[in-house]
Amino acid sequence: MVKLIEHKRITAACIILILLVSTIVIIMLPKRTTEIKNDTVYMSGYYTEYPDKDDPRYYIEFKKNGTYVLMYDDSRRKDEDYFEDGYRSCPEIYIYIGKYRVKNGNYILETTDSAYVQFKDVSAVKKNRINYYCTGIFDVEKYIAEQNGRTAERKVIKTAKGQYVLGYPKGDNHSYDEDRAYYLLFNKSDITELPSSIEEFRKQFKMDKKAEQERLAEQERLAKQSQ
């Protein structure tokens, strides 16, 4: 009888422990964002998936002062993963800064500044050393998009399910274009704060000296051509 009671106690304790662990896991799991808070960083992978540790991802933060910061980070993959379809790419990070306004629950973005950094390879990422940096990258994206009859500006749109998606607006401006890349936002981010300016973003990285000399030489050459 004593052994039976002890067995029941152990079983009950195990059940409670399992339920407790399950509850903690559920709480810790990333959730699809249904509410946007200021000064909070939200993260996304591609489409509806939460990113694995080496996947590209977007980060977005809405400031109380009506500005936003959007960052695209594709610097986490393995070296061999940057060679796809016979094309060699490089680790890179983009940043977009601008103003936003909220209309019908949707966040309308207006990019005012942007920049881009590129790393030679995965080893350079680990050393935080870039080999290329430029500003105004959104202007290039905007030109290419307009040549194809598309908009380059993104929006954060609230879906019928109440979840927020970073994407390109459709013609009605109230939904996102599912034929273009879109990104479901999650409330769990591995970054708690984004750079507040292009200058702050640039200062995070060290420039490869040889690459910097080549960049300055090219800049000087182009300046002479324009004279």
Phi and psi restraints in degrees (value plus and minus 20) as a CYANA .aco file:
   2 VAL   PHI     -82.4   -42.4
   2 VAL   PSI     -62.4   -22.4
   3 LYS   PHI     -83.8   -43.8
   3 LYS   PSI     -58.2   -18.2
   4 LEU   PHI     -84.3   -44.3
   4 LEU   PSI     -63.8   -23.8
   5 ILE   PHI     -83.4   -43.4
   5 ILE   PSI     -62.8   -22.8
   6 GLU   PHI     -83.5   -43.5
   6 GLU   PSI     -59.5   -19.5
   7 HIS   PHI     -83.1   -43.1
   7 HIS   PSI     -61.9   -21.9
   8 LYS   PHI     -84.6   -44.6
   8 LYS   PSI     -58.0   -18.0
   9 ARG   PHI     -84.0   -44.0
   9 ARG   PSI     -63.6   -23.6
  10 ILE   PHI     -84.0   -44.0
  10 ILE   PSI     -63.2   -23.2
  11 THR   PHI     -81.3   -41.3
  11 THR   PSI     -64.6   -24.6
  12 ALA   PHI     -83.1   -43.1
  12 ALA   PSI     -60.9   -20.9
  13 ALA   PHI     -83.8   -43.8
  13 ALA   PSI     -60.5   -20.5
  14 CYS   PHI     -84.4   -44.4
  14 CYS   PSI     -61.8   -21.8
  15 ILE   PHI     -83.1   -43.1
  15 ILE   PSI     -64.5   -24.5
  16 ILE   PHI     -81.6   -41.6
  16 ILE   PSI     -62.2   -22.2
  17 LEU   PHI     -83.6   -43.6
  17 LEU   PSI     -63.4   -23.4
  18 ILE   PHI     -82.4   -42.4
  18 ILE   PSI     -64.0   -24.0
  19 LEU   PHI     -83.9   -43.9
  19 LEU   PSI     -59.2   -19.2
  20 LEU   PHI     -84.9   -44.9
  20 LEU   PSI     -66.5   -26.5
  21 VAL   PHI     -82.8   -42.8
  21 VAL   PSI     -63.1   -23.1
  22 SER   PHI     -81.4   -41.4
  22 SER   PSI     -61.0   -21.0
  23 THR   PHI     -84.2   -44.2
  23 THR   PSI     -63.1   -23.1
  24 ILE   PHI     -83.0   -43.0
  24 ILE   PSI     -62.9   -22.9
  25 VAL   PHI     -81.8   -41.8
  25 VAL   PSI     -64.1   -24.1
  26 ILE   PHI     -82.3   -42.3
  26 ILE   PSI     -62.5   -22.5
  27 ILE   PHI     -84.4   -44.4
  27 ILE   PSI     -59.2   -19.2
  28 MET   PHI     -98.5   -58.5
  28 MET   PSI     -40.5    -0.5
  29 LEU   PHI     -84.3   -44.3
  29 LEU   PSI     122.3   162.3
  30 PRO   PHI     -84.1   -44.1
  30 PRO   PSI     120.9   160.9
  31 LYS   PHI    -136.6   -96.6
  31 LYS   PSI     128.9   168.9
  32 ARG   PHI     -86.1   -46.1
  32 ARG   PSI     113.7   153.7
  33 THR   PHI     -91.8   -51.8
  33 THR   PSI     105.0   145.0
  34 THR   PHI    -137.6   -97.6
  34 THR   PSI     -21.2    18.8
  35 GLU   PHI    -167.8  -127.8
  35 GLU   PSI     109.5   149.5
  36 ILE   PHI    -118.3   -78.3
  36 ILE   PSI     105.4   145.4
  37 LYS   PHI    -134.0   -94.0
  37 LYS   PSI     126.3   166.3
  38 ASN   PHI     -88.0   -48.0
  38 ASN   PSI     130.3   170.3
  39 ASP   PHI      37.8    77.8
  39 ASP   PSI      13.9    53.9
  40 THR   PHI    -147.2  -107.2
  40 THR   PSI     112.9   152.9
  41 VAL   PHI    -111.1   -71.1
  41 VAL   PSI     107.6   147.6
  42 TYR   PHI    -130.6   -90.6
  42 TYR   PSI     130.4   170.4
  43 MET   PHI    -150.0  -110.0
  43 MET   PSI     133.2   173.2
  44 SER   PHI    -166.6  -126.6
  44 SER   PSI     135.5   175.5
  45 GLY   PHI    -120.0   -80.0
  45 GLY   PSI    -175.3  -135.3
  46 TYR   PHI    -103.4   -63.4
  46 TYR   PSI     119.0   159.0
  47 TYR   PHI      36.6    76.6
  47 TYR   PSI    -135.7   -95.7
  48 THR   PHI    -126.3   -86.3
  48 THR   PSI     -16.4    23.6
  49 GLU   PHI    -114.3   -74.3
  49 GLU   PSI     119.4   159.4
  50 TYR   PHI     -95.5   -55.5
  50 TYR   PSI     113.1   153.1
  51 PRO   PHI     -90.0   -50.0
  51 PRO   PSI     121.1   161.1
  52 ASP   PHI     -92.0   -52.0
  52 ASP   PSI     150.5   190.5
  53 LYS   PHI     -81.6   -41.6
  53 LYS   PSI     -45.4    -5.4
  54 ASP   PHI    -128.2   -88.2
  54 ASP   PSI      -6.9    33.1
  55 ASP   PHI    -105.6   -65.6
  55 ASP   PSI     130.8   170.8
  56 PRO   PHI     -82.0   -42.0
  56 PRO   PSI     132.2   172.2
  57 ARG   PHI    -174.5  -134.5
  57 ARG   PSI     136.7   176.7
  58 TYR   PHI    -123.6   -83.6
  58 TYR   PSI     126.3   166.3
  59 TYR   PHI    -143.5  -103.5
  59 TYR   PSI     123.1   163.1
  60 ILE   PHI    -163.9  -123.9
  60 ILE   PSI     121.1   161.1
  61 GLU   PHI    -158.1  -118.1
  61 GLU   PSI     110.1   150.1
  62 PHE   PHI    -123.6   -83.6
  62 PHE   PSI     101.7   141.7
  63 LYS   PHI    -106.3   -66.3
  63 LYS   PSI     137.1   177.1
  64 LYS   PHI     -85.8   -45.8
  64 LYS   PSI     -44.5    -4.5
  65 ASN   PHI    -103.9   -63.9
  65 ASN   PSI     -10.6    29.4
  66 GLY   PHI      68.5   108.5
  66 GLY   PSI      -9.5    30.5
  67 THR   PHI    -128.9   -88.9
  67 THR   PSI     142.1   182.1
  68 TYR   PHI    -155.9  -115.9
  68 TYR   PSI     140.2   180.2
  69 VAL   PHI    -149.8  -109.8
  69 VAL   PSI     107.4   147.4
  70 LEU   PHI    -141.6  -101.6
  70 LEU   PSI     110.7   150.7
  71 MET   PHI    -153.0  -113.0
  71 MET   PSI     113.0   153.0
  72 TYR   PHI    -129.5   -89.5
  72 TYR   PSI     102.0   142.0
  73 ASP   PHI    -137.2   -97.2
  73 ASP   PSI      90.5   130.5
  74 ASP   PHI    -142.4  -102.4
  74 ASP   PSI      34.0    74.0
  75 SER   PHI    -139.2   -99.2
  75 SER   PSI      -7.2    32.8
  76 ARG   PHI    -128.5   -88.5
  76 ARG   PSI     -23.5    16.5
  77 ARG   PHI     -95.5   -55.5
  77 ARG   PSI     145.7   185.7
  78 LYS   PHI     -95.7   -55.7
  78 LYS   PSI     138.3   178.3
  79 ASP   PHI     -77.1   -37.1
  79 ASP   PSI     -63.0   -23.0
  80 GLU   PHI     -88.3   -48.3
  80 GLU   PSI     -40.3    -0.3
  81 ASP   PHI     -97.9   -57.9
  81 ASP   PSI     -28.3    11.7
  82 TYR   PHI    -110.3   -70.3
  82 TYR   PSI     -11.2    28.8
  83 PHE   PHI    -139.0   -99.0
  83 PHE   PSI      80.1   120.1
  84 GLU   PHI    -150.3  -110.3
  84 GLU   PSI     117.6   157.6
  85 ASP   PHI      34.0    74.0
  85 ASP   PSI      16.5    56.5
  86 GLY   PHI      55.8    95.8
  86 GLY   PSI     -12.4    27.6
  87 TYR   PHI    -136.1   -96.1
  87 TYR   PSI     110.1   150.1
  88 ARG   PHI    -114.8   -74.8
  88 ARG   PSI      99.6   139.6
  89 SER   PHI    -130.6   -90.6
  89 SER   PSI     159.7   199.7
  90 CYS   PHI    -152.2  -112.2
  90 CYS   PSI     135.7   175.7
  91 PRO   PHI     -80.1   -40.1
  91 PRO   PSI     120.1   160.1
  92 GLU   PHI    -175.1  -135.1
  92 GLU   PSI     137.3   177.3
  93 ILE   PHI    -158.7  -118.7
  93 ILE   PSI     113.0   153.0
  94 TYR   PHI    -133.7   -93.7
  94 TYR   PSI     127.9   167.9
  95 ILE   PHI    -156.0  -116.0
  95 ILE   PSI     119.3   159.3
  96 TYR   PHI    -149.4  -109.4
  96 TYR   PSI     113.9   153.9
  97 ILE   PHI    -148.5  -108.5
  97 ILE   PSI     120.8   160.8
  98 GLY   PHI    -193.4  -153.4
  98 GLY   PSI    -181.4  -141.4
  99 LYS   PHI    -127.2   -87.2
  99 LYS   PSI     136.7   176.7
 100 TYR   PHI    -159.9  -119.9
 100 TYR   PSI     137.2   177.2
 101 ARG   PHI    -160.8  -120.8
 101 ARG   PSI     133.5   173.5
 102 VAL   PHI    -125.3   -85.3
 102 VAL   PSI     107.2   147.2
 103 LYS   PHI    -158.8  -118.8
 103 LYS   PSI     101.1   141.1
 104 ASN   PHI      34.9    74.9
 104 ASN   PSI      16.1    56.1
 105 GLY   PHI      63.4   103.4
 105 GLY   PSI     -24.8    15.2
 106 ASN   PHI    -120.5   -80.5
 106 ASN   PSI     127.0   167.0
 107 TYR   PHI    -121.7   -81.7
 107 TYR   PSI      91.9   131.9
 108 ILE   PHI    -113.0   -73.0
 108 ILE   PSI     101.2   141.2
 109 LEU   PHI    -120.9   -80.9
 109 LEU   PSI     123.1   163.1
 110 GLU   PHI    -153.1  -113.1
 110 GLU   PSI      84.7   124.7
 111 THR   PHI     -93.6   -53.6
 111 THR   PSI     109.6   149.6
 112 THR   PHI    -135.7   -95.7
 112 THR   PSI     -37.0     3.0
 113 ASP   PHI    -174.9  -134.9
 113 ASP   PSI     133.0   173.0
 114 SER   PHI    -180.1  -140.1
 114 SER   PSI     140.4   180.4
 115 ALA   PHI    -177.4  -137.4
 115 ALA   PSI     148.5   188.5
 116 TYR   PHI    -169.7  -129.7
 116 TYR   PSI     117.0   157.0
 117 VAL   PHI    -146.4  -106.4
 117 VAL   PSI     129.5   169.5
 118 GLN   PHI    -151.4  -111.4
 118 GLN   PSI     121.8   161.8
 119 PHE   PHI    -127.3   -87.3
 119 PHE   PSI     127.4   167.4
 120 LYS   PHI     -83.6   -43.6
 120 LYS   PSI     -63.3   -23.3
 121 ASP   PHI    -181.7  -141.7
 121 ASP   PSI    -195.7  -155.7
 122 VAL   PHI     -84.1   -44.1
 122 VAL   PSI     -55.1   -15.1
 123 SER   PHI     -80.8   -40.8
 123 SER   PSI     -58.7   -18.7
 124 ALA   PHI     -88.0   -48.0
 124 ALA   PSI     -52.9   -12.9
 125 VAL   PHI     -81.3   -41.3
 125 VAL   PSI     -64.5   -24.5
 126 LYS   PHI     -82.3   -42.3
 126 LYS   PSI     -51.1   -11.1
 127 LYS   PHI    -109.5   -69.5
 127 LYS   PSI     -23.9    16.1
 128 ASN   PHI      41.3    81.3
 128 ASN   PSI      14.2    54.2
 129 ARG   PHI    -132.5   -92.5
 129 ARG   PSI      97.4   137.4
 130 ILE   PHI    -114.6   -74.6
 130 ILE   PSI     136.5   176.5
 131 ASN   PHI    -137.6   -97.6
 131 ASN   PSI     -18.1    21.9
 132 TYR   PHI    -176.2  -136.2
 132 TYR   PSI     120.3   160.3
 133 TYR   PHI    -167.2  -127.2
 133 TYR   PSI     115.5   155.5
 134 CYS   PHI    -170.0  -130.0
 134 CYS   PSI     135.5   175.5
 135 THR   PHI    -128.7   -88.7
 135 THR   PSI     147.7   187.7
 136 GLY   PHI      52.5    92.5
 136 GLY   PSI       4.1    44.1
 137 ILE   PHI     -84.2   -44.2
 137 ILE   PSI     -48.8    -8.8
 138 PHE   PHI     -86.0   -46.0
 138 PHE   PSI     -51.8   -11.8
 139 ASP   PHI     -81.6   -41.6
 139 ASP   PSI     -58.1   -18.1
 140 VAL   PHI     -86.7   -46.7
 140 VAL   PSI     -65.6   -25.6
 141 GLU   PHI     -81.5   -41.5
 141 GLU   PSI     -59.8   -19.8
 142 LYS   PHI     -84.9   -44.9
 142 LYS   PSI     -62.0   -22.0
 143 TYR   PHI     -82.8   -42.8
 143 TYR   PSI     -66.7   -26.7
 144 ILE   PHI     -83.1   -43.1
 144 ILE   PSI     -62.9   -22.9
 145 ALA   PHI     -82.7   -42.7
 145 ALA   PSI     -63.4   -23.4
 146 GLU   PHI     -86.0   -46.0
 146 GLU   PSI     -53.5   -13.5
 147 GLN   PHI     -84.2   -44.2
 147 GLN   PSI     -44.4    -4.4
 148 ASN   PHI    -123.2   -83.2
 148 ASN   PSI      -7.3    32.7
 149 GLY   PHI      49.6    89.6
 149 GLY   PSI       9.7    49.7
 150 ARG   PHI    -143.5  -103.5
 150 ARG   PSI     145.6   185.6
 151 THR   PHI    -117.6   -77.6
 151 THR   PSI     123.7   163.7
 152 ALA   PHI    -115.0   -75.0
 152 ALA   PSI     -40.1    -0.1
 153 GLU   PHI     -96.8   -56.8
 153 GLU   PSI     114.7   154.7
 154 ARG   PHI    -116.2   -76.2
 154 ARG   PSI     148.7   188.7
 155 LYS   PHI    -157.2  -117.2
 155 LYS   PSI     138.5   178.5
 156 VAL   PHI    -125.9   -85.9
 156 VAL   PSI      91.5   131.5
 157 ILE   PHI    -131.7   -91.7
 157 ILE   PSI     117.4   157.4
 158 LYS   PHI    -108.3   -68.3
 158 LYS   PSI     102.9   142.9
 159 THR   PHI    -100.6   -60.6
 159 THR   PSI     155.1   195.1
 160 ALA   PHI     -82.9   -42.9
 160 ALA   PSI     -44.3    -4.3
 161 LYS   PHI    -105.8   -65.8
 161 LYS   PSI     -19.8    20.2
 162 GLY   PHI      62.4   102.4
 162 GLY   PSI      -6.0    34.0
 163 GLN   PHI    -120.9   -80.9
 163 GLN   PSI     127.4   167.4
 164 TYR   PHI    -116.3   -76.3
 164 TYR   PSI     114.7   154.7
 165 VAL   PHI    -146.2  -106.2
 165 VAL   PSI     112.4   152.4
 166 LEU   PHI    -108.6   -68.6
 166 LEU   PSI      99.4   139.4
 167 GLY   PHI    -184.9  -144.9
 167 GLY   PSI    -192.5  -152.5
 168 TYR   PHI    -119.3   -79.3
 168 TYR   PSI     111.7   151.7
 169 PRO   PHI     -88.8   -48.8
 169 PRO   PSI     128.8   168.8
 170 LYS   PHI    -102.4   -62.4
 170 LYS   PSI    -198.8  -158.8
 171 GLY   PHI     -78.6   -38.6
 171 GLY   PSI     -51.0   -11.0
 172 ASP   PHI    -100.6   -60.6
 172 ASP   PSI     -29.9    10.1
 173 ASN   PHI      45.9    85.9
 173 ASN   PSI     -14.9    25.1
 174 HIS   PHI    -128.5   -88.5
 174 HIS   PSI     -23.4    16.6
 175 SER   PHI    -162.4  -122.4
 175 SER   PSI     148.8   188.8
 176 TYR   PHI    -122.4   -82.4
 176 TYR   PSI     133.8   173.8
 177 ASP   PHI    -100.8   -60.8
 177 ASP   PSI      89.9   129.9
 178 GLU   PHI     -95.8   -55.8
 178 GLU   PSI     -28.6    11.4
 179 ASP   PHI    -105.3   -65.3
 179 ASP   PSI     -27.4    12.6
 180 ARG   PHI    -136.2   -96.2
 180 ARG   PSI     143.9   183.9
 181 ALA   PHI     -80.5   -40.5
 181 ALA   PSI     116.6   156.6
 182 TYR   PHI    -158.2  -118.2
 182 TYR   PSI     142.6   182.6
 183 TYR   PHI    -161.5  -121.5
 183 TYR   PSI      93.1   133.1
 184 LEU   PHI     -95.2   -55.2
 184 LEU   PSI     108.9   148.9
 185 LEU   PHI    -103.7   -63.7
 185 LEU   PSI     121.8   161.8
 186 PHE   PHI    -139.5   -99.5
 186 PHE   PSI     134.1   174.1
 187 ASN   PHI    -104.2   -64.2
 187 ASN   PSI     -25.3    14.7
 188 LYS   PHI    -128.6   -88.6
 188 LYS   PSI      93.3   133.3
 189 SER   PHI    -139.6   -99.6
 189 SER   PSI     126.9   166.9
 190 ASP   PHI    -108.8   -68.8
 190 ASP   PSI     -16.5    23.5
 191 ILE   PHI    -145.4  -105.4
 191 ILE   PSI     113.3   153.3
 192 THR   PHI    -118.3   -78.3
 192 THR   PSI     -35.0     5.0
 193 GLU   PHI    -171.9  -131.9
 193 GLU   PSI     118.1   158.1
 194 LEU   PHI    -123.4   -83.4
 194 LEU   PSI     137.3   177.3
 195 PRO   PHI     -77.4   -37.4
 195 PRO   PSI     119.9   159.9
 196 SER   PHI    -111.4   -71.4
 196 SER   PSI     -26.4    13.6
 197 SER   PHI    -172.8  -132.8
 197 SER   PSI     144.7   184.7
 198 ILE   PHI     -83.5   -43.5
 198 ILE   PSI     -58.6   -18.6
 199 GLU   PHI     -83.0   -43.0
 199 GLU   PSI     -63.1   -23.1
 200 GLU   PHI     -84.4   -44.4
 200 GLU   PSI     -58.8   -18.8
 201 PHE   PHI     -81.2   -41.2
 201 PHE   PSI     -67.7   -27.7
 202 ARG   PHI     -83.3   -43.3
 202 ARG   PSI     -57.4   -17.4
 203 LYS   PHI     -88.2   -48.2
 203 LYS   PSI     -31.6     8.4
 204 GLN   PHI     -91.9   -51.9
 204 GLN   PSI     -38.4     1.6
 205 PHE   PHI    -138.4   -98.4
 205 PHE   PSI     133.7   173.7
 206 LYS   PHI    -120.6   -80.6
 206 LYS   PSI     117.5   157.5
 207 MET   PHI    -111.8   -71.8
 207 MET   PSI     112.4   152.4
 208 ASP   PHI     -80.4   -40.4
 208 ASP   PSI     105.9   145.9
 209 LYS   PHI     -79.9   -39.9
 209 LYS   PSI     -64.2   -24.2
 210 LYS   PHI     -84.2   -44.2
 210 LYS   PSI     -63.6   -23.6
 211 ALA   PHI     -83.8   -43.8
 211 ALA   PSI     -57.6   -17.6
 212 GLU   PHI     -86.7   -46.7
 212 GLU   PSI     -60.3   -20.3
 213 GLN   PHI     -82.8   -42.8
 213 GLN   PSI     -61.9   -21.9
 214 GLU   PHI     -85.4   -45.4
 214 GLU   PSI     -59.1   -19.1
 215 ARG   PHI     -84.8   -44.8
 215 ARG   PSI     -63.8   -23.8
 216 LEU   PHI     -86.2   -46.2
 216 LEU   PSI     -57.8   -17.8
 217 ALA   PHI     -85.0   -45.0
 217 ALA   PSI     -61.4   -21.4
 218 GLU   PHI     -87.1   -47.1
 218 GLU   PSI     -58.3   -18.3
 219 GLN   PHI     -83.3   -43.3
 219 GLN   PSI     -61.5   -21.5
 220 GLU   PHI     -86.8   -46.8
 220 GLU   PSI     -59.9   -19.9
 221 ARG   PHI     -82.7   -42.7
 221 ARG   PSI     -64.1   -24.1
 222 LEU   PHI     -86.8   -46.8
 222 LEU   PSI     -55.8   -15.8
 223 ALA   PHI     -84.4   -44.4
 223 ALA   PSI     -59.9   -19.9
 224 LYS   PHI     -87.3   -47.3
 224 LYS   PSI     -56.7   -16.7
 225 GLN   PHI     -85.2   -45.2
 225 GLN   PSI     -53.9   -13.9
 226 SER   PHI     -99.4   -59.4
 226 SER   PSI     -30.7     9.3
